[in-house]
Amino acid sequence: MTILSTLGPLLASLLVGFWFKIPFLNQHIVSKSLSYLTYLILGFIGYSIGALDNLMEKVAIAGTQAAVLFLFITLLPLIALWISGQFMHASHSTTLNVDNKTAMKQALIDATITLAWVIAGTVLGFFLKHWLSNVDEFVTWLLYALLLLVGCQLRQENHRLRKLFLNKQGGVIALVAISTTLIGGLIGGALLGLNWNHSLAAVSGFGWYSLSGILITGLGDPVLGTTAFLLDISREIVALMLVPFLARINSHMSVGYAGATAMDFTLPLLGKCHGVEVVPVCIASGFIMSFFVPFLIPLFMGL
């Protein structure tokens, strides 16, 4: 599959949803449809995994890859974000005692539901592996629908690309986090013996676990898709645990490590830690990182 045939339809779906108003897709329908479609695709991802030969061996490989990559995409970005925060005099925590139990509880609930769909699909794939012969093609079409809805959601939330990309602090945080995450992916991938482009694809979710694993699996590599899924779901949970502590050092570390979730899931916690003045920075950084996920993953997988 060429880069153009991989990347073109996916980006086209995203941009159509972002640029054009589709009358019957209001905010409520888009939000609900995204949830249901994500779970459905996750179930098919599980089915693809369950239908693999030597299933346990390949799941163990995905887990090992995720653990090694996680180490490098945690350490390198945090060091670099600390340095960038020092240079730009980033803000520190304004609230030292932040109760993030509610956020942690919700993260664990979401992770459990997500894993349940994947596990259910895996069980079906294991016992009914010949039931669906064209599951990859079906998932690809579901991906187009998913990215169309993502584009609609970004437009409905009134995000303006120019304004977000020109937010200085948010732009620097996103640039540092993206570049060092990719470098960490290359280093970890080299130790694991992964192809460089697969290493980069696996770490390019930046915490958006409901999309990264789906994209990679839909592009034909369910083992690497499982690696990306485990990597990003771990990052979101660990980010919720670390943000209150990282916030005491500087906002670049807390916002940057939150990755793509800084614009949504971890935003309330970041706001409590740093105050309302950090909210535009979080939205800009999270949006920029989210924006590049559906671009970078197909790009690297197509190389």
N, C-alpha and C positions, 0 to 999 in steps of 0.2 A: 504494500500500500504506500503510495507516494505521500509526501508531505502535504501537497495541495489537496489530494482527495481525502486525507485524514483531517486536516485542519479547516479547509474551506467550508464544508457543510456545517460543522460544529460552530464556528464563529459566525457564519451567516445566520444560524438559528438564534444565537445570542443577540446579535445586532438587530435583527428584525423585531424581536421582542422589546428591545431597548428604544428603537427609533420610531416604531409604528404603534399607534394605539389600536388595540383590538377590542372592539366595543363590548363583547360578551365576557371578556376576561377582566372582571373587576378585582379589586384588591383581596376580597374575601375568597373568591374562587381561585385566584392564583396561589394564595397562601395554602389553602386546603389541598389543591391539586399538587403543589410541590411536595407536601408531606406524603400524600398517598403514592405519588409517582416515585418518590425517593425510596419508600419502603418496598414498592413493587420491584424496582430495579435491584435493590439490595437482595431481595429474595432470589432473583435470577442470577445475581452474582454468586450467591451461595449455591445455587443449582449448578453453575459452571464449575465451581470448586469441587462439589460433591461428585461430579461426573468424571473427575480426573482419575487416571490410573495412579496407583501408589499414593492415595490421598494423604495418609498420615505423614508420609515422608515429605510431601510437598508443603503441607501446613507447617511442619517443623522448619522447613527451609524459609518460609515466609516469616515465621516468628523470629528466627535468628537474624534474618536480614533487617527486620524492623528494629530489633534491639540494637544492633550495631549502628545502623543509620541514625537512630534516635539519639545515641550518645553524641555523635558528631554534629547533628543539626541542633543540638542543645548547647553544647559548650562553645563552639565557634561563634554563633550569633550573639550569645550573651556577652562574650568578651568584646566583640566588635560594637555592640549596642552600648556597653558601658563606656567605651572610648568615645563614641559619637555623642553620647549624653554629656560627657565631661567637656567636650569641645563646644557644644551648643548650649551649655548651662541649662540642661533639662531640669524640669521641676521634680521635687521630691514628694513623698506622700504627705498629704495634709491631714490624714486620719490614720493614726498608728494602729488602732484596734478596730480592724474591719471584720465584721461577722460575715464570712462567706459560706456558712453552712447551707443556706438556702440554695445558693448557686451550685455548690458541690452536690447537693441532693438532686437538683434538677439535672445536672450533668450526668450523674450516675443513672438516673431514670432513663434519660435519652439514650445513653450508651447501652443500657440493658435492652431497651426496645429495639435498637438498631441491631445489636448482636443477635437478638432473638430471631429477627427476620433472616439474617444471614445464616444462622444455624439451621432454621427450618428449611431454607432453600438447600442447604448442604445435605441435609438428611434426605430430602426428596431426590436430589441429584444422585446421591449414593445408591438409593434403591430403585430409582426409575431413570437411570442414566440414558436409556434409549427412547424415553418418552418424547423429548424435544430434541430434534436433530439440528434445528436452525436457531438455537437460542442466542448466539452471538449477533446474528443479523437482526433479531427481534430487539435485543438490547440496544443496538445502534440506533434504531428508529425511536426507541424510548428516550435515548440520550438527546436526540434532536428536540423532542418535545420538552424535556427537562430544561435544556438551555434556553429555549424560547420562553419558558415560564420564568427562568432566572432573569432574563433580560426585561421581561414585563415587570417583575418585582423591583428591579433597580430603577426603572423609569417611574413607577408608582411611588417610590420613596423619595422622588425628586432629587436624586443625585445628579449633580452637574459635573461632568468629567473635568472640564477646565478648572473649576474651582477646587476640586479635590486634588488634582494633580499639582496644583500650584501652592498647596499648603506646605510651607517650607519644612516644618518639623515632621509632619506626617510623611512627606515625600522622602526625607532623609531616612526616617525609621524604616519605611518600606524598602528603600533601596539597599540599606545595610542588611536588613533581615533577609531579603531575597538573595542577594549576592553571596552572603556567608552561608546561607542554607544550601545553596547550590554547590559551593566549595566543599562544605561538609559532606554533602551527598557524594561528590566525586571521590573524596578521601575514603569514606566508609565503603563505597562501592568498589574501590580498588582493592581494599582489604578483603572484601567478600568475593572478588573475582567477577563482579557484574560488568556488563557492557556499560560504558560511560553514559550513553544516552538513556539506558534503563535506570541507572542510578539517579540521574537528574529528574527523570519522569516521576520516580517513586517519591522524591522529596519535594516535588513542586505543588503539593496540595496545600502547604502552609497552614495546616490545621483544619482545612475544609474536608473532613473525612467523608461526608455524604456525597461528595463529588469526585474526589481523587480516585478512590478505589473503583467507582463506577466507570469513570472514563478509561482507566487503564484496562480493566476487565473487558469493557466494551470494545476496546481496540485490540483485543486478542491475546491478552496475557493475564489469566486469572490468578496465577501465583504472585506475580508482581503487583497485581491489583489488591490482593490480600495483604501484601507487605505495606502498600501505601495506606490502606484502610486502617490497619493496626497502628501504623506510625502516626497518623493524624488523629485518630481517636484518643491515643495515649497523650498526644501533645495538648489536646483541648483539656483533658482532665488534669494533667500536670500543670498547665497554665493557670487553672483556677486555684490550685494549691500554692503556686509560687508567686502569683501577682501581688498579694499583699506584702510579701517580703521584698520582692524586686522593686516595688514602688518606693520603698524606703531608701533605695540607692539612687535611682532616677527613672523618669518616665519613659526614656527610650527602651530600657530593659523590660519594663512591665508591658508597655504597649507593643513593642516589637515581638516579644516572645508569645504574646497572645495571637499573633499572626492574623489570619483572615477573620478570626472571631472577634477582633477588637472593634469591629463595626456593628456587632450584634450581640452575641452571647456573653462575652466578657465585658461589654461596654458598661453595664451598671456597676460592676465591681471596680472597674478602672475609674469610673466617675466618683465613687465613694472614696477611693484611695487618694486621688489627685485633685478632686474638685471639678466643677463644671467646666473650667477653662480647658481641660484636657479633652473634652468630648469632640470638638472639631478635629483635633489631631488623631484621635482614635478612629473616627469615621474615615478620614482621609487615608491613613495607613492601612486600615482593614480593607477599604474599598480597593486601593491600588493592588494589594496582594491578592484579593479575590478576583480582580479583573484579569490578572495574569494567569490564574490557574487554568481556565479552559483554553488558553493560548499556548502555554508552555508544555503542558502534558501531551497534547496531540503532536506538538512540534517535535518534542524529543522522541516520542514513540514512532514518529514517521521517519526519523533519521536513520 
